[in-house]
C-alpha cells in the first residue's frame, strides 16, 4: 500500500495536491514551448559591389506562405534585423531605386 494511513481524507488530499502540481507543471511547460516558437530572426548587412556598407537602405521581408510583408531600414553600419518571426520561408529584398531618384553623393 502506498499510504501508511488508510484515512480517506489523507488519500483525497494527496491526490488533489498531485493533480494541482501536475496541472501547474503542464501549464508551465506548454507556455514555455509556445513562447519559444516565435523567437527566430533574420539579420545581415547591406553592401555595395565593392563591399562597402550601405546605411539607411530600405529592406522588405516577405513570408512566402502568408504573403505578409515587413519593412525595415539598415542602420548606420548597413546592418538590418527582422525579429520575432514565426516559422516559415522568407524572402528578403531591397526595393529598386527609381532611375531618376537622387543618389547619395550625386550632383
Beta strands, then each sheet from edge to edge (+ up, - down):
strand 1: 40-45
strand 2: 58-63
strand 3: 69-73
strand 4: 79-85
strand 5: 90-93
sheet 1: 1+ 4-
sheet 2: 3+ 2- 5+
end
